[in-house]
C-alpha cells in the first residue's frame, strides 16, 4: 500500500469489505441450498420425494390464499430458523469456555480459507472503475496453498477441543477418531498437491490455473496424484465413505454429541464448507479452474488500452470464466453427494490402513515420478537426457496403473476379525 493516496486506500478498503460481505453471504446461503440439493438427491437415489413442501406460507397472511410450495425452496430457511430459535442448552459438566470456543474455531477456519481462493480471474475496468477488480478477497498471495493447508490443519483443533471439552466418553472417542483421520489424510493430500506444485512451479492458485491453460489439466497429466488427492479430499471433508467423525450408529454423533442449537449448526456448516473447499481445490488444481480447451474462455485477459467494444467483450469473457468455474465446482459437489448416498462406510481400521498402506505410498510414487518427468523435459534435460514431448502423459498413466496394481496387491485385502482365544470373556483373568 506504499505510495497510495488516501482516496485509493479508502477505495481498496471498501472493495475488500464488499468482497468479504459477498463471500460470507454467498457461502452461508450456498451451503444452505446445497444441503437442500443433497437431501433431494438422497431422496431420488432412495426412491422417495424428499423435502418439497416448505415454500411461501401465504395462508398465514390470508386464509383464502393458497401456500406456494416452490419445490421446497423454503426448507433451508426453515431449518436455519429452527436451529437459531432452538433451546441453547449447555450441559453442566462441560468445560464451558473451550466448549464454546471449539465450534467458533472450526467455522472461522472453514470461512477464512476462501480468502485466497479465486472465484474467477478479474472483472475488467472501464464500466465501474479504471482498474480491474480481482475476484479474490486477498489477491497476490503467492503462498495461497500453504495458507489453505495451514488453516485446514488448525481446524483439527476445533474437533479435538469439541470432544475434549464435552467431558463425555462418546464425544472424547469421537474427537480422537476424527483427529486421527484428519491428521492421517493430510499427508496423502499434501503429496497429491506436491506434484501440481512441481509442475506449475508456484503455490499461487491463479498461476496454477494459468499453467494448466498452456500445459493441460493436471487430472490428465498426473492421474495418480489426482486419484490420491480426491480420495484424501473425501476423508478430509469427512464425507462418506469416510464419515467416521460423526458415525452416528457407533458414536451417537461423534465429537459434537453434547452440542445443540446454534453451536451444533456451526459444526455442521463448517463440515459442509470443507466439502465445498475441497471441490474448489479439485477444480483449480486438476481441472484447470475457469479454463476450457480450444481457447473458449481465453488464455489471458488483457485490459489496458481496450476501447468500449473491447471492454464489453472482456466483461463477457470474465462472466464466462465465472460460469465455467462454478459449473465445474457444482459437478464435483454433485459427485461428492452421489458417492455419499451410494457407498457404505469404511471401518476405522480400514480407513487408517487405506491412508498409511495405500494412499501414502501412491502419493510418494506420484511425487517422485512427476519430479523425474519435470527434470527430463526439453527445457531441463537432466544430465543430457531428454524425453520426447509426447511421452510424459502416457508414461504418467502407465506408472500410475502399475503403482496402483502393485500397492493393491501388497496391501492386505483380507482382515481376520475373528475373536482370539485369549479374549474369551468367560475365563478367569481374561483381558475382556
Backbone torsions as a table, in degrees:
resi	resn	phi	psi	omega
1	UNK	NA	9.9	178.8
2	UNK	-69.9	135.4	177.8
3	UNK	85.1	3.3	-179.8
4	UNK	-88.4	143.0	175.7
5	UNK	-75.7	159.6	178.1
6	UNK	-56.4	-36.5	179.8
7	UNK	-66.1	-41.0	178.6
8	UNK	-66.2	-37.6	178.5
9	UNK	-65.9	-42.3	177.9
10	UNK	-64.5	-41.6	178.9
11	UNK	-61.8	-42.1	178.8
12	UNK	-65.1	-39.4	178.8
13	UNK	-65.1	-42.8	178.8
14	UNK	-64.0	-41.7	178.3
15	UNK	-60.2	-42.6	179.5
16	UNK	-65.4	-41.7	179.4
17	UNK	-64.5	-38.9	178.0
18	UNK	-64.6	-41.3	178.0
19	UNK	-62.3	-43.5	-179.6
20	UNK	-63.6	-43.0	179.8
21	UNK	-63.6	-44.5	177.9
22	UNK	-64.6	-37.9	-179.7
23	UNK	-65.0	-50.0	-178.2
24	UNK	-64.3	-46.0	179.6
25	UNK	-64.0	-41.7	179.9
26	UNK	-66.7	-41.4	-179.0
27	UNK	-66.3	-45.4	-178.4
28	UNK	-66.8	-42.3	177.8
29	UNK	-67.7	-42.4	178.7
30	UNK	-62.7	-41.3	178.2
31	UNK	-62.1	-40.4	-180.0
32	UNK	-61.9	-44.8	-177.2
33	UNK	-81.1	-21.9	170.9
34	UNK	-69.3	-32.6	173.5
35	UNK	-62.8	-41.8	176.5
36	UNK	-61.9	-42.9	177.5
37	UNK	-60.2	-42.5	-179.7
38	UNK	-65.7	-38.9	178.4
39	UNK	-66.2	-37.0	177.2
40	UNK	-69.4	-38.1	177.3
41	UNK	-66.8	-39.0	176.8
42	UNK	-61.6	-41.3	178.1
43	UNK	-64.0	-40.3	179.0
44	UNK	-64.3	-43.4	-179.7
45	UNK	-67.1	-37.1	-177.4
46	UNK	-92.9	9.5	174.9
47	UNK	59.8	52.2	174.0
48	UNK	-142.1	176.9	-171.4
49	UNK	-83.0	-41.2	-177.0
50	UNK	80.4	-176.8	-178.0
51	UNK	-70.9	114.2	-177.4
52	UNK	-143.9	15.8	-173.0
53	UNK	-112.4	-31.5	-173.8
54	UNK	-75.9	116.2	178.5
55	UNK	-137.6	-114.4	177.0
56	UNK	-111.2	109.1	-177.8
57	UNK	-77.7	73.1	-177.4
58	UNK	-66.0	-22.1	-179.7
59	UNK	-66.7	-20.6	176.6
60	UNK	-69.9	-26.5	178.1
61	UNK	-85.7	-37.9	-179.8
62	UNK	-148.3	123.0	-175.6
63	UNK	-63.7	-17.9	-179.7
64	UNK	-86.4	-10.8	-179.0
65	UNK	-85.9	156.7	179.6
66	UNK	-103.9	137.3	178.2
67	UNK	-66.1	141.7	175.0
68	UNK	-97.5	121.2	-179.1
69	UNK	-78.6	-36.8	176.6
70	UNK	53.7	39.1	177.1
71	UNK	60.1	24.4	179.1
72	UNK	77.5	19.0	-176.9
73	UNK	-69.0	-13.0	176.3
74	UNK	-86.8	-2.6	-177.1
75	UNK	-61.9	-44.2	178.5
76	UNK	-60.0	-38.6	177.8
77	UNK	-64.5	-41.6	178.4
78	UNK	-64.3	-42.8	179.7
79	UNK	-64.4	-41.7	179.5
80	UNK	-64.2	-43.2	177.9
81	UNK	-64.5	-35.6	178.7
82	UNK	-61.9	-44.4	179.1
83	UNK	-65.1	-40.8	-176.1
84	UNK	-66.9	-41.9	-175.9
85	UNK	-92.5	0.8	177.5
86	UNK	-70.3	150.5	-178.1
87	UNK	-58.1	128.2	-179.8
88	UNK	-88.5	95.9	-174.5
89	UNK	-108.9	126.7	176.1
90	UNK	-118.3	116.4	-179.4
91	UNK	-57.5	149.5	-176.1
92	UNK	-71.2	-23.6	-172.8
93	UNK	-88.8	0.6	-176.3
94	UNK	-85.4	162.0	170.6
95	UNK	-81.7	99.3	-164.4
96	UNK	-59.6	-44.0	-175.9
97	UNK	-63.7	-49.6	-179.9
98	UNK	-69.4	-34.1	179.4
99	UNK	-59.2	-39.7	178.8
100	UNK	-80.2	-33.5	-176.4
101	UNK	-70.0	-34.2	-173.4
102	UNK	-58.1	-53.5	179.8
103	UNK	-65.3	-28.7	177.6
104	UNK	-66.9	-41.2	-180.0
105	UNK	-62.6	-47.8	-172.7
106	UNK	-69.5	-35.7	178.3
107	UNK	-74.3	-38.4	179.4
108	UNK	-61.6	-44.4	179.1
109	UNK	-66.8	-38.2	179.9
110	UNK	-63.4	-34.7	-179.9
111	UNK	-82.7	-38.1	-176.3
112	UNK	-66.8	-27.8	178.5
113	UNK	-54.4	-34.9	-174.8
114	UNK	-73.0	-3.5	179.1
115	UNK	-64.7	-29.2	-177.2
116	UNK	-108.9	5.8	179.6
117	UNK	-94.3	121.2	-178.6
118	UNK	-76.6	139.5	176.7
119	UNK	-101.4	11.2	-178.7
120	UNK	161.5	-175.4	-179.9
121	UNK	-84.5	-86.8	177.0
122	UNK	-144.7	157.0	166.4
123	UNK	-94.4	121.6	-174.0
124	UNK	-68.0	153.7	175.8
125	UNK	-79.4	171.9	177.7
126	UNK	117.7	-27.9	179.0
127	UNK	-109.9	-39.3	179.4
128	UNK	-101.8	-49.1	179.9
129	UNK	-148.3	175.1	-179.8
130	UNK	-80.0	-19.6	-177.3
131	UNK	-102.7	142.5	176.1
132	UNK	-66.3	149.6	-178.2
133	UNK	-107.7	110.1	177.7
134	UNK	-68.9	135.3	-178.3
135	UNK	-86.8	57.9	178.7
136	UNK	-153.7	141.0	-176.3
137	UNK	-66.7	-43.7	-179.1
138	UNK	-118.6	82.9	-178.2
139	UNK	-72.8	156.1	174.1
140	UNK	78.3	16.2	177.4
141	UNK	-85.4	106.4	-175.2
142	UNK	-76.0	-11.3	178.8
143	UNK	-116.4	44.9	-176.3
144	UNK	-59.2	-40.9	-178.5
145	UNK	-67.8	-35.5	175.7
146	UNK	-64.0	-38.7	177.4
147	UNK	-60.9	-45.2	-179.9
148	UNK	-62.8	-45.8	-177.6
149	UNK	-69.5	-35.6	179.0
150	UNK	-62.9	-46.7	-179.7
151	UNK	-69.6	-34.1	176.2
152	UNK	-63.3	-35.3	177.8
153	UNK	-69.6	-36.4	178.2
154	UNK	-64.6	-30.2	179.6
155	UNK	-59.7	-25.8	178.4
156	UNK	-61.6	-32.6	179.4
157	UNK	-63.2	-35.9	177.3
158	UNK	-62.4	-38.5	178.3
159	UNK	-66.6	-47.8	-178.2
160	UNK	-64.4	-44.6	-178.4
161	UNK	-66.4	-36.4	178.6
162	UNK	-62.4	-43.5	178.2
163	UNK	-70.9	-38.8	-178.2
164	UNK	-70.1	-44.5	-176.4
165	UNK	-68.8	-18.6	-178.4
166	UNK	-69.7	-20.9	-176.2
167	UNK	50.4	43.3	-177.4
168	UNK	-134.7	135.0	-176.1
169	UNK	-63.6	-38.8	178.7
170	UNK	-65.6	-44.5	178.2
171	UNK	-64.5	-39.2	-179.7
172	UNK	-65.4	-46.0	177.5
173	UNK	-62.9	-40.0	177.8
174	UNK	-63.1	-40.2	177.2
175	UNK	-64.0	-40.6	178.4
176	UNK	-64.3	-46.8	-179.7
177	UNK	-63.5	-42.1	-177.5
178	UNK	-65.9	-46.8	-178.6
179	UNK	-65.3	-39.0	177.6
180	UNK	-62.0	-41.6	179.3
181	UNK	-65.5	-47.6	-176.8
182	UNK	-65.1	-40.5	-179.9
183	UNK	-68.8	-41.2	-178.2
184	UNK	-62.8	-42.1	-174.7
185	UNK	-85.4	-5.0	171.9
186	UNK	-67.1	-29.7	-178.8
187	UNK	-68.3	-54.6	176.0
188	UNK	-64.2	-30.5	176.2
189	UNK	-62.4	-43.3	178.2
190	UNK	-67.7	-37.0	178.8
191	UNK	-68.5	-36.8	175.2
192	UNK	-64.2	-33.0	178.5
193	UNK	-74.4	-34.6	-174.3
194	UNK	-60.7	-35.2	176.7
195	UNK	-61.4	-39.7	177.6
196	UNK	-65.5	-43.5	-179.6
197	UNK	-63.4	-40.0	178.0
198	UNK	-62.4	-44.6	-177.1
199	UNK	-70.2	-38.8	-178.3
200	UNK	-83.4	-25.3	-178.7
201	UNK	72.1	22.7	-177.6
202	UNK	-158.5	154.9	172.7
203	UNK	-100.5	1.6	179.5
204	UNK	-81.6	126.8	-175.2
205	UNK	-65.0	-37.5	179.3
206	UNK	-67.9	-37.0	176.4
207	UNK	-64.8	-38.1	178.0
208	UNK	-62.2	-40.2	177.8
209	UNK	-65.0	-44.7	179.7
210	UNK	-62.6	-36.9	178.8
211	UNK	-65.6	-38.0	178.9
212	UNK	-68.8	-29.4	177.7
213	UNK	-63.0	-28.7	-179.1
214	UNK	-98.8	-33.4	-174.2
215	UNK	-103.8	-11.3	-176.3
216	UNK	105.2	155.3	-178.9
217	UNK	-67.4	139.6	-177.0
218	UNK	-72.9	-14.8	172.3
219	UNK	-65.8	-25.9	178.8
220	UNK	-90.8	-42.1	-176.4
221	UNK	-82.1	-20.1	178.7
222	UNK	-133.0	67.7	-175.2
223	UNK	-63.1	-37.9	-179.2
224	UNK	-66.6	-44.1	177.3
225	UNK	-63.2	-35.9	177.8
226	UNK	-63.1	-46.1	-179.9
227	UNK	-64.1	-43.7	179.4
228	UNK	-61.5	-43.8	-178.3
229	UNK	-65.8	-42.3	-178.1
230	UNK	-65.7	-44.4	179.0
231	UNK	-62.9	-43.9	178.3
232	UNK	-66.2	-32.4	178.1
233	UNK	-65.6	-38.4	175.2
234	UNK	-60.4	-43.8	-178.6
235	UNK	-70.1	-39.3	-179.1
236	UNK	-67.3	-32.0	177.7
237	UNK	-90.6	4.8	175.5
238	UNK	55.6	44.8	177.6
239	UNK	-102.3	150.7	173.8
240	UNK	-55.7	140.2	8.5
241	UNK	-87.7	22.4	-177.7
242	UNK	-119.8	35.2	-177.3
243	UNK	-90.0	44.5	179.7
244	UNK	-63.7	-27.9	177.7
245	UNK	-58.5	-36.5	179.9
246	UNK	-91.7	-66.1	170.2
247	UNK	44.6	57.8	-168.2
248	UNK	-61.9	-25.0	179.7
249	UNK	-67.9	-24.7	-176.7
250	UNK	-108.4	-33.0	-170.6
251	UNK	-118.4	4.0	179.9
252	UNK	54.7	41.3	176.2
253	UNK	111.1	-12.0	176.9
254	UNK	75.9	-143.9	-171.7
255	UNK	-69.3	-14.8	177.7
256	UNK	-109.3	34.6	178.6
257	UNK	-59.0	-41.4	-174.5
258	UNK	-86.0	0.6	-175.1
259	UNK	-92.8	148.7	177.3
260	UNK	-151.2	170.8	175.2
261	UNK	64.1	-141.1	-173.4
262	UNK	-68.2	-30.7	179.0
263	UNK	-67.2	-39.4	175.1
264	UNK	-65.0	-37.4	178.2
265	UNK	-60.3	-39.6	178.8
266	UNK	-60.9	-43.4	177.7
267	UNK	-61.9	-47.1	-176.1
268	UNK	-65.8	-41.0	178.3
269	UNK	-65.1	-41.1	179.6
270	UNK	-62.3	-42.2	178.1
271	UNK	-61.3	-41.3	-179.8
272	UNK	-69.4	-37.8	178.5
273	UNK	-66.6	-28.5	175.0
274	UNK	-61.2	-40.0	177.2
275	UNK	-63.9	-42.3	178.9
276	UNK	-63.3	-40.5	177.8
277	UNK	-60.6	-45.8	179.6
278	UNK	-64.4	-34.8	176.5
279	UNK	-63.9	-43.0	176.0
280	UNK	-58.7	-47.5	-176.4
281	UNK	-66.2	-40.3	178.8
282	UNK	-60.8	-44.1	-179.0
283	UNK	-68.1	-44.7	-176.2
284	UNK	-70.9	-39.5	-174.6
285	UNK	-83.5	-30.1	-171.6
286	UNK	-124.9	-17.1	-178.5
287	UNK	-118.0	21.7	170.9
288	UNK	76.1	10.6	178.3
289	UNK	59.2	-122.2	-179.4
290	UNK	-88.5	7.8	-177.8
291	UNK	-83.3	140.0	170.1
292	UNK	-125.0	148.7	-179.3
293	UNK	-63.6	167.5	175.6
294	UNK	64.1	23.3	174.8
295	UNK	67.6	24.2	-177.8
296	UNK	-63.6	-43.0	179.3
297	UNK	-99.6	5.7	176.4
298	UNK	82.6	142.6	178.5
299	UNK	-79.2	-29.2	-178.3
300	UNK	-150.3	153.7	-178.7
301	UNK	-116.9	101.2	-179.1
302	UNK	-90.6	134.8	-175.5
303	UNK	-112.1	-46.4	-169.4
304	UNK	-62.8	136.7	173.5
305	UNK	78.9	11.9	-179.0
306	UNK	-84.4	147.6	173.0
307	UNK	-83.7	-174.6	-176.2
308	UNK	-63.3	-44.7	-179.8
309	UNK	-64.5	-39.7	179.6
310	UNK	-67.0	-37.6	177.2
311	UNK	-63.1	-40.4	176.5
312	UNK	-62.0	-41.1	177.1
313	UNK	-64.7	-37.0	178.0
314	UNK	-64.6	-37.7	176.7
315	UNK	-65.2	-39.4	177.6
316	UNK	-63.4	-43.3	179.2
317	UNK	-65.0	-40.2	178.5
318	UNK	-63.7	-42.0	178.1
319	UNK	-65.0	-37.7	178.8
320	UNK	-64.4	-38.8	178.8
321	UNK	-64.8	-39.1	177.9
322	UNK	-63.3	-44.2	-179.6
323	UNK	-64.3	-40.1	178.9
324	UNK	-63.9	-45.2	179.4
325	UNK	-62.0	-47.2	-179.3
326	UNK	-64.5	-38.8	178.9
327	UNK	-62.4	-43.5	178.0
328	UNK	-64.0	-42.6	-178.7
329	UNK	-64.0	-42.4	178.4
330	UNK	-62.8	-37.2	177.8
331	UNK	-63.3	-41.9	178.7
332	UNK	-66.6	-41.1	178.9
333	UNK	-62.8	-42.2	177.0
334	UNK	-61.6	-37.9	176.3
335	UNK	-62.7	-43.4	175.4
336	UNK	-55.1	-45.3	-176.9
337	UNK	-68.5	-40.3	178.8
338	UNK	-63.1	-41.0	179.0
339	UNK	-64.2	-40.3	-177.7
340	UNK	-59.4	-41.0	-175.0
341	UNK	-96.3	14.8	-179.9
342	UNK	-122.0	-26.8	-173.1
343	UNK	-109.0	144.5	173.1
344	UNK	-77.7	162.6	-178.0
345	UNK	-76.1	141.7	173.1
346	UNK	-72.5	152.4	166.4
347	UNK	-74.3	160.4	-175.5
348	UNK	-65.2	-39.1	179.5
349	UNK	-67.7	-34.2	175.7
350	UNK	-66.7	-39.5	179.4
351	UNK	-60.4	-50.2	-178.2
352	UNK	-70.1	-35.3	177.1
353	UNK	-64.0	-39.8	177.8
354	UNK	-62.4	-38.9	-178.2
355	UNK	-67.0	-50.4	-170.8
356	UNK	-85.4	-31.3	-174.2
357	UNK	-100.4	-17.0	-177.1
358	UNK	-120.5	-60.7	-173.5
359	UNK	-66.8	-42.1	-179.1
360	UNK	-63.6	-48.4	176.1
361	UNK	-61.7	-39.5	179.5
362	UNK	-65.4	-38.3	176.8
363	UNK	-63.4	-39.4	178.6
364	UNK	-68.1	-39.4	176.9
365	UNK	-61.6	-44.9	179.9
366	UNK	-61.1	-42.3	-179.5
367	UNK	-62.0	-45.2	-179.1
368	UNK	-66.0	-42.6	-178.2
369	UNK	-64.4	-45.1	179.6
370	UNK	-63.1	-40.4	179.4
371	UNK	-62.5	-42.4	179.7
372	UNK	-66.3	-44.2	-179.2
373	UNK	-63.0	-40.0	178.9
374	UNK	-65.1	-33.9	179.8
375	UNK	-76.9	-17.6	180.0
376	UNK	-100.7	9.2	176.8
377	UNK	-67.9	157.2	-178.2
378	UNK	-56.9	-31.7	-178.6
379	UNK	-83.6	-4.9	179.0
380	UNK	-111.3	-65.7	175.9
381	UNK	63.4	70.2	-179.2
382	UNK	-65.6	122.0	-179.8
383	UNK	53.5	32.3	177.4
384	UNK	80.6	0.0	-179.8
385	UNK	-90.0	124.1	-179.0
386	UNK	-129.2	132.9	177.9
387	UNK	-96.7	152.0	178.6
388	UNK	-61.1	156.6	-176.2
389	UNK	-65.7	-26.1	-177.4
390	UNK	-84.4	-11.7	-169.3
391	UNK	-79.6	-33.1	-172.4
392	UNK	-55.0	-43.4	-176.3
393	UNK	-68.3	-51.1	175.8
394	UNK	-59.5	-37.6	179.4
395	UNK	-64.5	-42.6	179.2
396	UNK	-63.8	-40.3	178.3
397	UNK	-67.2	-41.6	-179.6
398	UNK	-63.2	-48.6	-179.5
399	UNK	-65.5	-36.8	178.2
400	UNK	-61.6	-45.3	179.5
401	UNK	-65.4	-44.7	179.7
402	UNK	-61.9	-44.1	-179.8
403	UNK	-64.5	-41.7	179.8
404	UNK	-62.6	-45.8	179.8
405	UNK	-65.0	-42.3	-179.0
406	UNK	-64.0	-47.4	179.8
407	UNK	-65.8	-36.0	179.1
408	UNK	-63.6	-36.1	179.1
409	UNK	-78.9	-30.6	179.1
410	UNK	-74.4	-35.3	179.2
411	UNK	-72.5	141.5	-179.7
412	UNK	-67.9	126.6	179.1
413	UNK	-99.5	-6.6	-179.7
414	UNK	-123.7	126.7	179.5
415	UNK	-115.4	126.8	179.9
416	UNK	-85.3	105.3	-179.9
417	UNK	-101.9	12.1	179.5
418	UNK	-70.7	144.1	179.8
419	UNK	-66.5	139.1	177.6
420	UNK	-79.7	156.3	-179.0
421	UNK	-63.3	-29.6	-178.7
422	UNK	-74.4	-6.8	-177.8
423	UNK	-107.4	24.8	178.0
424	UNK	-74.4	121.7	-175.4
425	UNK	-74.5	-11.5	-176.2
426	UNK	-91.3	0.0	-179.4
427	UNK	-96.4	157.6	179.6
428	UNK	-71.8	139.6	179.4
429	UNK	61.7	29.3	177.9
430	UNK	-71.6	142.1	176.2
431	UNK	-58.7	-25.6	177.5
432	UNK	-76.3	NA	NA
